[in-house]
Amino acid sequence: MDDMADVDAALVDLAAMGELLNEDMVRAGLPGTPMSARLVVINRFAKAIEGPADDLEAASGRFVERMNITADVLSAFLQRARDTPRDEWPDEVDELLGQVIGTARDVRESADSVQEVEPLIKMLGMTSRQLRRPSRKIGASLRAMFTSLAMFETWESTARELKQN
């Protein structure tokens, strides 16, 4: 949860930088604005998002590492539940299966909202050479997390199956 909180904080910082510079970006995009003025705003934005992009990269790396550990533990738990007759399950198993299902739903909702910004991030990277590096970091960080979170689909399916049997 701490790693996810760090990811969220980095995303909030990125959004805040965008909001702070939004007015400048709008002005720079007006017809007749010299290219030099546009480049100044783009360069300022690139510098502003470098730190949050680095923070996101570090936090998502930690998150993926912990998810790999969680994957081993949760997969073993689900396999054990599958191999054990239901009447021999400890009382907590049914509740834990419900938590897996609920967490999978929450993860899916969060991932859907974050995936909506991926095209914007790609577009930013194509805007200028200065934005390419931070936008690639952001995109790679999000893709690594989405790949890691995809395991929840399988776990949810298994948990639902076990709860029904």
Residue frames as a rotation matrix with the C-alpha (Angstrom) as fourth column:
MET 1
0.565 0.825 0.000 0.00
0.825 -0.565 0.000 0.00
0.000 0.000 -1.000 0.00
ASP 2
0.332 -0.518 -0.788 2.89
0.209 -0.774 0.597 2.36
-0.920 -0.364 -0.149 0.71
ASP 3
-0.719 -0.628 0.298 4.24
0.390 -0.009 0.921 1.84
-0.575 0.778 0.252 -2.79
MET 4
-0.175 0.749 0.639 0.82
0.952 -0.038 0.305 2.49
0.253 0.662 -0.706 -4.29
ALA 5
0.702 0.376 -0.605 0.56
0.580 -0.794 0.181 5.64
-0.412 -0.478 -0.776 -2.18
ASP 6
-0.199 -0.862 -0.465 3.93
0.133 -0.494 0.859 6.75
-0.971 0.109 0.213 -3.59
VAL 7
-0.702 0.045 0.711 2.67
0.707 0.163 0.688 6.05
-0.084 0.986 -0.146 -7.12
ASP 8
0.364 0.923 0.126 -0.47
0.921 -0.377 0.099 8.05
0.139 0.079 -0.987 -6.42
ALA 9
0.484 -0.244 -0.840 1.60
0.347 -0.828 0.440 10.92
-0.803 -0.504 -0.316 -4.99
ALA 10
-0.645 -0.764 0.008 3.80
0.263 -0.212 0.941 11.01
-0.717 0.609 0.337 -8.09
LEU 11
-0.446 0.564 0.695 0.71
0.866 0.077 0.493 11.02
0.225 0.822 -0.523 -10.35
VAL 12
0.634 0.652 -0.416 -0.81
0.748 -0.654 0.116 13.84
-0.196 -0.384 -0.902 -8.28
ASP 13
0.038 -0.717 -0.696 2.45
0.196 -0.678 0.709 15.80
-0.980 -0.163 0.115 -8.61
LEU 14
-0.797 -0.302 0.523 2.45
0.533 0.054 0.844 15.25
-0.283 0.952 0.118 -12.37
ALA 15
0.074 0.916 0.393 -1.15
0.950 -0.185 0.252 16.47
0.304 0.355 -0.884 -12.60
ALA 16
0.603 0.117 -0.789 -0.32
0.541 -0.787 0.297 19.49
-0.586 -0.606 -0.538 -10.44
MET 17
-0.483 -0.831 -0.276 2.58
0.250 -0.433 0.866 20.43
-0.839 0.349 0.417 -12.72
GLY 18
-0.641 0.321 0.697 0.24
0.754 0.090 0.651 20.19
0.147 0.943 -0.300 -15.69
GLU 19
0.462 0.879 -0.120 -2.33
0.881 -0.438 0.181 22.40
0.107 -0.190 -0.976 -14.00
LEU 20
0.268 -0.441 -0.856 0.28
0.411 -0.752 0.516 24.96
-0.871 -0.490 -0.020 -12.98
LEU 21
-0.702 -0.665 -0.254 1.55
0.025 -0.379 0.925 25.27
-0.712 0.643 0.283 -16.52
ASN 22
-0.178 0.713 0.678 -1.79
0.890 0.410 -0.197 24.84
-0.419 0.569 -0.708 -18.28
GLU 23
0.718 0.481 -0.503 -2.43
0.293 -0.865 -0.408 28.55
-0.631 0.146 -0.762 -18.62
ASP 24
-0.054 -0.836 -0.546 1.04
-0.520 -0.443 0.730 29.09
-0.853 0.323 -0.411 -20.09
MET 25
-0.717 -0.195 0.670 0.47
0.341 0.739 0.580 26.18
-0.608 0.644 -0.463 -22.49
VAL 26
0.298 0.904 0.308 -2.84
0.831 -0.086 -0.550 27.65
-0.471 0.419 -0.776 -23.65
ARG 27
0.669 -0.103 -0.736 -1.24
-0.198 -0.979 -0.043 31.05
-0.717 0.174 -0.675 -24.25
ALA 28
-0.404 -0.910 -0.091 1.69
-0.406 0.089 0.910 29.44
-0.820 0.404 -0.405 -26.08
GLY 29
-0.568 0.234 0.789 -0.75
0.620 0.752 0.224 27.61
-0.540 0.617 -0.572 -28.34
LEU 30
0.422 0.761 -0.493 -2.57
0.219 -0.613 -0.759 30.75
-0.880 0.212 -0.425 -29.48
PRO 31
0.561 -0.179 0.808 -2.21
0.824 0.033 -0.565 31.68
0.074 0.983 0.166 -33.15
GLY 32
0.701 -0.357 0.617 0.63
-0.016 -0.874 -0.486 34.07
0.713 0.331 -0.618 -33.75
THR 33
0.841 -0.459 0.287 2.63
-0.341 -0.039 0.939 32.99
-0.420 -0.888 -0.189 -30.70
PRO 34
0.272 -0.815 -0.511 6.28
-0.898 -0.025 -0.438 32.72
0.345 0.579 -0.739 -31.72
MET 35
0.611 -0.099 -0.786 7.82
0.036 0.995 -0.098 29.26
0.791 0.032 0.611 -31.66
SER 36
-0.508 -0.860 0.045 10.44
0.030 -0.070 -0.997 30.48
0.861 -0.506 0.062 -29.20
ALA 37
-0.389 0.457 0.800 7.70
-0.899 -0.379 -0.221 31.29
0.202 -0.805 0.558 -26.65
ARG 38
0.703 0.652 -0.284 6.20
-0.604 0.758 0.246 27.83
0.376 -0.002 0.927 -27.17
LEU 39
0.228 -0.716 -0.660 9.57
0.182 0.697 -0.694 26.17
0.957 0.038 0.289 -26.66
VAL 40
-0.649 -0.433 0.625 10.12
-0.467 -0.422 -0.777 28.06
0.601 -0.796 0.072 -23.40
VAL 41
0.131 0.796 0.591 6.82
-0.991 0.100 0.085 26.72
0.008 -0.597 0.802 -22.02
ILE 42
0.792 0.131 -0.596 7.54
-0.261 0.956 -0.137 23.19
0.551 0.264 0.791 -23.24
ASN 43
-0.183 -0.947 -0.266 11.02
0.089 0.254 -0.963 23.25
0.979 -0.200 0.038 -21.71
ARG 44
-0.545 0.061 0.836 9.63
-0.775 -0.416 -0.475 24.58
0.319 -0.908 0.274 -18.41
PHE 45
0.549 0.821 0.156 7.02
-0.832 0.520 0.191 21.81
0.076 -0.235 0.969 -18.39
ALA 46
0.531 -0.428 -0.731 9.64
-0.021 0.856 -0.517 19.15
0.847 0.290 0.446 -19.18
LYS 47
-0.583 -0.796 0.162 11.77
-0.145 -0.095 -0.985 20.30
0.799 -0.598 -0.060 -16.25
ALA 48
-0.287 0.558 0.778 8.75
-0.946 -0.291 -0.140 20.47
0.149 -0.777 0.612 -13.96
ILE 49
0.739 0.673 -0.010 7.73
-0.666 0.733 0.134 16.87
0.097 -0.092 0.991 -14.62
GLU 50
0.006 -0.819 -0.573 11.23
-0.424 0.517 -0.743 15.34
0.906 0.248 -0.344 -14.45
GLY 51
-0.755 -0.329 0.567 11.15
-0.633 0.139 -0.762 14.94
0.172 -0.934 -0.314 -10.66
PRO 52
0.069 0.853 0.518 7.65
-0.815 0.347 -0.463 13.45
-0.575 -0.390 0.719 -10.48
ALA 53
0.662 0.106 -0.742 8.50
-0.627 0.620 -0.471 11.15
0.410 0.777 0.477 -13.44
ASP 54
-0.410 -0.872 -0.265 11.58
-0.440 0.444 -0.781 9.91
0.799 -0.204 -0.566 -11.55
ASP 55
-0.619 0.258 0.742 9.46
-0.740 0.124 -0.661 9.44
-0.263 -0.958 0.114 -8.42
LEU 56
0.500 0.862 -0.084 6.87
-0.820 0.439 -0.366 7.49
-0.279 0.252 0.927 -10.39
GLU 57
0.317 -0.471 -0.823 9.54
-0.531 0.632 -0.565 5.30
0.786 0.616 -0.050 -11.93
ALA 58
-0.743 -0.652 0.148 11.02
-0.457 0.334 -0.824 4.47
0.488 -0.680 -0.547 -8.52
ALA 59
-0.402 0.669 0.626 7.64
-0.770 0.124 -0.626 3.89
-0.496 -0.733 0.465 -6.84
SER 60
0.620 0.657 -0.429 6.31
-0.785 0.513 -0.348 1.73
-0.009 0.553 0.833 -9.67
GLY 61
-0.093 -0.743 -0.663 9.53
-0.506 0.609 -0.611 -0.32
0.858 0.279 -0.432 -9.60
ARG 62
-0.872 -0.180 0.456 9.05
-0.490 0.291 -0.822 -1.01
0.015 -0.940 -0.342 -5.90
PHE 63
0.036 0.978 0.205 5.38
-0.862 0.134 -0.489 -1.77
-0.505 -0.159 0.848 -6.49
VAL 64
0.508 0.120 -0.853 6.17
-0.712 0.616 -0.338 -4.30
0.485 0.779 0.398 -9.24
GLU 65
-0.571 -0.777 -0.266 8.80
-0.422 0.555 -0.717 -6.00
0.705 -0.297 -0.645 -7.04
ARG 66
-0.758 0.330 0.563 6.31
-0.530 0.192 -0.826 -6.38
-0.380 -0.924 0.030 -4.21
MET 67
0.329 0.900 -0.286 3.62
-0.909 0.219 -0.356 -7.55
-0.258 0.377 0.890 -6.59
ASN 68
0.009 -0.406 -0.914 5.93
-0.600 0.729 -0.330 -10.34
0.800 0.552 -0.237 -7.71
ILE 69
-0.944 -0.316 0.091 6.27
-0.240 0.475 -0.846 -11.47
0.224 -0.821 -0.525 -4.10
THR 70
-0.366 0.898 0.242 2.52
-0.702 -0.096 -0.705 -11.10
-0.610 -0.429 0.666 -3.59
ALA 71
0.213 0.432 -0.876 1.91
-0.929 0.369 -0.044 -13.15
0.304 0.823 0.480 -6.73
ASP 72
-0.561 -0.502 -0.658 3.83
-0.282 0.863 -0.418 -16.09
0.778 -0.048 -0.626 -5.32
VAL 73
-0.964 0.188 0.186 2.05
-0.154 0.175 -0.972 -15.92
-0.215 -0.967 -0.140 -1.97
LEU 74
-0.186 0.974 -0.126 -1.44
-0.791 -0.225 -0.569 -15.39
-0.583 -0.007 0.813 -3.37
SER 75
0.045 0.144 -0.989 -1.03
-0.833 0.552 0.042 -18.06
0.552 0.821 0.145 -6.03
ALA 76
-0.820 -0.390 -0.419 0.08
-0.091 0.811 -0.577 -20.52
0.565 -0.435 -0.701 -3.36
PHE 77
-0.765 0.605 0.222 -2.92
-0.360 -0.115 -0.926 -19.57
-0.535 -0.788 0.305 -1.18
LEU 78
0.091 0.852 -0.515 -5.36
-0.967 -0.049 -0.252 -20.06
-0.240 0.521 0.819 -4.07
GLN 79
-0.209 -0.240 -0.948 -3.78
-0.575 0.814 -0.079 -23.37
0.791 0.529 -0.308 -5.02
ARG 80
-0.987 -0.159 -0.030 -3.98
-0.060 0.532 -0.845 -24.57
0.150 -0.832 -0.534 -1.42
ALA 81
-0.418 0.906 0.075 -7.65
-0.616 -0.222 -0.755 -23.56
-0.668 -0.362 0.651 -1.25
ARG 82
0.148 0.434 -0.889 -8.26
-0.960 0.278 -0.025 -25.39
0.236 0.857 0.458 -4.51
ASP 83
-0.418 -0.456 -0.786 -6.52
-0.335 0.881 -0.333 -28.54
0.844 0.124 -0.521 -3.22
THR 84
-0.996 0.063 0.063 -8.25
-0.045 0.257 -0.965 -28.53
-0.077 -0.964 -0.253 0.17
PRO 85
-0.376 0.927 -0.017 -11.85
0.774 0.324 0.544 -29.73
0.510 0.191 -0.839 0.52
ARG 86
-0.226 0.340 0.913 -14.09
-0.110 -0.940 0.323 -26.78
0.968 -0.028 0.250 1.36
ASP 87
0.794 0.605 -0.063 -15.26
-0.016 0.124 0.992 -28.28
0.608 -0.787 0.108 4.66
GLU 88
0.428 -0.729 -0.534 -11.61
0.904 0.340 0.260 -28.31
-0.008 -0.593 0.805 5.81
TRP 89
-0.053 -0.432 0.900 -10.99
0.439 -0.820 -0.367 -24.63
0.897 0.376 0.233 5.04
PRO 90
-0.689 -0.152 -0.709 -10.15
0.704 -0.373 -0.605 -22.39
-0.173 -0.915 0.364 7.98
ASP 91
0.259 0.904 -0.341 -12.83
0.787 -0.402 -0.467 -19.75
-0.559 -0.147 -0.816 8.63
GLU 92
0.032 -0.324 -0.945 -10.71
-0.096 -0.943 0.320 -16.97
-0.995 0.080 -0.061 7.10
VAL 93
-0.724 -0.432 0.538 -10.45
0.439 0.313 0.842 -18.50
-0.532 0.846 -0.037 3.63
ASP 94
0.062 0.833 0.549 -13.89
0.998 -0.048 -0.040 -17.44
-0.007 0.551 -0.835 2.43
GLU 95
0.759 0.169 -0.628 -13.28
0.310 -0.943 0.120 -13.89
-0.572 -0.286 -0.769 3.67
LEU 96
-0.217 -0.929 -0.298 -9.86
-0.055 -0.294 0.954 -13.77
-0.975 0.224 0.013 1.98
LEU 97
-0.548 0.105 0.830 -11.38
0.798 0.362 0.481 -14.95
-0.250 0.926 -0.282 -1.30
GLY 98
0.578 0.814 0.061 -13.87
0.811 -0.565 -0.153 -12.09
-0.090 0.138 -0.986 -1.03
GLN 99
0.481 -0.490 -0.727 -11.00
0.000 -0.829 0.559 -9.67
-0.877 -0.269 -0.399 -0.47
VAL 100
-0.610 -0.697 0.377 -9.23
0.347 0.192 0.918 -10.95
-0.713 0.690 0.125 -3.59
ILE 101
-0.127 0.664 0.737 -12.40
0.991 0.047 0.128 -10.38
0.050 0.747 -0.663 -5.62
GLY 102
0.802 0.461 -0.380 -12.91
0.521 -0.851 0.066 -6.89
-0.293 -0.251 -0.923 -4.16
THR 103
0.098 -0.862 -0.498 -9.29
-0.001 -0.500 0.866 -5.91
-0.995 -0.085 -0.050 -4.66
ALA 104
-0.596 -0.285 0.751 -9.39
0.685 0.309 0.660 -7.11
-0.420 0.908 0.011 -8.27
ARG 105
0.388 0.817 0.426 -12.42
0.916 -0.395 -0.076 -4.89
0.106 0.419 -0.902 -8.90
ASP 106
0.777 -0.131 -0.616 -10.70
0.175 -0.895 0.411 -1.89
-0.605 -0.427 -0.672 -7.30
VAL 107
-0.292 -0.956 0.029 -7.51
0.190 -0.028 0.981 -2.51
-0.938 0.292 0.190 -9.27
ARG 108
-0.330 0.246 0.912 -9.47
0.936 0.214 0.281 -2.74
-0.126 0.946 -0.300 -12.52
GLU 109
0.742 0.670 0.038 -11.24
0.671 -0.740 -0.054 0.57
-0.008 0.065 -0.998 -11.85
SER 110
0.524 -0.631 -0.573 -7.98
-0.036 -0.688 0.725 2.32
-0.851 -0.359 -0.383 -10.96
ALA 111
-0.470 -0.748 0.468 -6.17
0.416 0.280 0.865 0.90
-0.778 0.602 0.180 -13.95
ASP 112
0.101 0.594 0.798 -8.97
0.995 -0.046 -0.091 1.97
-0.017 0.803 -0.596 -16.31
SER 113
0.921 0.291 -0.258 -8.78
0.311 -0.950 0.041 5.58
-0.233 -0.118 -0.965 -15.13
VAL 114
0.214 -0.921 -0.326 -5.00
-0.181 -0.365 0.913 5.73
-0.960 -0.137 -0.245 -15.37
GLN 115
-0.361 -0.349 0.865 -4.93
0.692 0.522 0.499 4.05
-0.626 0.778 0.053 -18.79
GLU 116
0.668 0.685 0.292 -7.01
0.718 -0.490 -0.494 6.90
-0.195 0.540 -0.819 -20.13
VAL 117
0.764 -0.417 -0.491 -4.00
-0.306 -0.906 0.293 9.22
-0.567 -0.073 -0.820 -19.78
GLU 118
0.091 -0.804 0.588 -1.62
0.428 0.565 0.705 6.95
-0.899 0.187 0.396 -21.69
PRO 119
0.352 0.027 0.936 -2.42
0.930 -0.122 -0.346 8.50
0.105 0.992 -0.068 -25.12
LEU 120
0.984 0.006 0.178 -1.80
-0.016 -0.992 0.123 11.95
0.177 -0.124 -0.976 -23.65
ILE 121
0.525 -0.844 0.109 1.57
-0.163 0.026 0.986 10.82
-0.835 -0.536 -0.124 -22.32
LYS 122
0.046 -0.480 0.876 2.55
0.833 0.502 0.232 9.45
-0.551 0.719 0.423 -25.73
MET 123
0.666 0.279 0.691 1.48
0.655 -0.662 -0.364 12.70
0.356 0.696 -0.624 -27.35
LEU 124
0.928 -0.360 -0.098 3.58
-0.223 -0.746 0.628 14.68
-0.299 -0.561 -0.772 -24.87
GLY 125
0.224 -0.901 0.373 6.61
0.243 0.422 0.873 12.63
-0.944 -0.105 0.314 -25.77
MET 126
0.042 -0.156 0.987 6.17
0.991 0.133 -0.021 13.50
-0.128 0.979 0.161 -29.43
THR 127
0.912 0.405 -0.062 5.85
0.401 -0.914 -0.069 17.22
-0.084 0.038 -0.996 -28.68
SER 128
0.662 -0.740 0.119 9.51
-0.665 -0.653 -0.363 17.87
0.346 0.161 -0.924 -28.06
ARG 129
0.075 -0.774 -0.628 12.84
0.029 0.632 -0.775 16.26
0.997 0.040 0.070 -27.40
GLN 130
-0.703 -0.361 0.612 12.80
-0.522 -0.321 -0.790 17.61
0.482 -0.875 0.037 -23.83
LEU 131
0.059 0.826 0.560 9.48
-0.984 0.144 -0.109 15.90
-0.171 -0.544 0.821 -23.05
ARG 132
0.297 0.048 -0.954 10.48
-0.562 0.816 -0.134 12.60
0.772 0.575 0.269 -24.62
ARG 133
-0.649 -0.674 -0.352 12.54
-0.114 0.545 -0.831 11.35
0.752 -0.499 -0.431 -21.66
PRO 134
-0.830 0.346 0.438 10.06
-0.481 -0.045 -0.875 12.06
-0.283 -0.937 0.204 -18.85
SER 135
0.172 0.956 -0.240 7.09
-0.976 0.133 -0.170 10.88
-0.131 0.263 0.956 -20.92
ARG 136
0.049 -0.228 -0.972 8.87
-0.434 0.872 -0.226 7.60
0.900 0.433 -0.057 -21.70
LYS 137
-0.920 -0.391 0.004 9.59
-0.148 0.337 -0.930 7.11
0.362 -0.856 -0.368 -18.00
ILE 138
-0.468 0.826 0.315 5.96
-0.765 -0.201 -0.612 7.76
-0.442 -0.527 0.726 -17.14
GLY 139
0.337 0.627 -0.703 4.68
-0.906 0.420 -0.059 5.44
0.258 0.656 0.709 -19.88
ALA 140
-0.264 -0.529 -0.806 7.09
-0.258 0.844 -0.469 2.63
0.929 0.084 -0.360 -18.99
SER 141
-0.945 -0.066 0.321 6.23
-0.325 0.074 -0.943 2.93
0.038 -0.995 -0.092 -15.31
LEU 142
-0.122 0.984 0.127 2.51
-0.897 -0.054 -0.438 2.71
-0.425 -0.168 0.890 -15.96
ARG 143
0.321 0.213 -0.923 2.89
-0.739 0.665 -0.104 -0.22
0.592 0.716 0.371 -18.39
ALA 144
-0.671 -0.623 -0.403 4.98
-0.196 0.673 -0.713 -2.15
0.715 -0.399 -0.574 -15.85
MET 145
-0.793 0.439 0.423 2.32
-0.486 -0.036 -0.873 -1.62
-0.368 -0.898 0.241 -13.22
PHE 146
0.178 0.922 -0.344 -0.50
-0.970 0.106 -0.219 -2.64
-0.166 0.373 0.913 -15.58
THR 147
-0.034 -0.281 -0.959 1.35
-0.497 0.837 -0.227 -5.82
0.867 0.469 -0.168 -16.49
SER 148
-0.931 -0.364 -0.034 1.83
-0.123 0.400 -0.908 -6.56
0.344 -0.841 -0.417 -12.81
LEU 149
-0.587 0.768 0.255 -1.80
-0.623 -0.228 -0.748 -5.83
-0.516 -0.598 0.613 -12.01
ALA 150
-0.135 0.536 -0.833 -3.07
-0.881 0.320 0.349 -8.06
0.454 0.781 0.429 -14.79
MET 151
-0.850 -0.241 -0.468 -2.53
-0.033 0.912 -0.409 -11.02
0.525 -0.332 -0.783 -12.46
PHE 152
-0.776 0.589 0.225 -5.55
-0.397 -0.181 -0.900 -9.89
-0.489 -0.788 0.374 -10.48
GLU 153
-0.037 0.779 -0.626 -7.83
-0.987 0.068 0.143 -10.99
0.154 0.623 0.767 -13.32
THR 154
-0.244 -0.143 -0.959 -6.67
-0.231 0.969 -0.086 -14.58
0.942 0.200 -0.270 -12.94
TRP 155
-0.975 -0.158 -0.153 -6.81
0.112 0.242 -0.964 -14.45
0.189 -0.957 -0.218 -9.16
GLU 156
-0.536 0.842 0.059 -10.32
-0.767 -0.457 -0.451 -13.00
-0.352 -0.287 0.891 -9.24
SER 157
0.068 0.553 -0.830 -11.51
-0.817 0.509 0.272 -15.74
0.573 0.660 0.486 -11.56
THR 158
-0.496 -0.342 -0.798 -9.99
0.107 0.888 -0.447 -18.43
0.861 -0.307 -0.404 -9.34
ALA 159
-0.988 0.131 0.079 -11.39
-0.107 -0.221 -0.969 -16.84
-0.110 -0.966 0.233 -6.18
ARG 160
-0.240 0.955 -0.175 -14.90
-0.966 -0.253 -0.055 -16.65
-0.097 0.156 0.983 -7.69
GLU 161
0.011 0.179 -0.984 -14.69
-0.488 0.860 0.151 -20.27
0.873 0.478 0.097 -8.77
LEU 162
-0.770 -0.389 -0.506 -13.58
0.225 0.577 -0.786 -21.37
0.597 -0.719 -0.357 -5.30
LYS 163
-0.845 0.498 0.196 -16.33
-0.455 -0.476 -0.753 -19.35
-0.282 -0.725 0.628 -3.59
GLN 164
-0.026 0.892 -0.451 -18.99
-0.984 0.056 0.168 -20.96
0.175 0.449 0.876 -5.82
ASN 165
-0.155 -0.087 -0.984 -17.84
-0.274 0.961 -0.042 -24.54
0.949 0.263 -0.173 -5.28
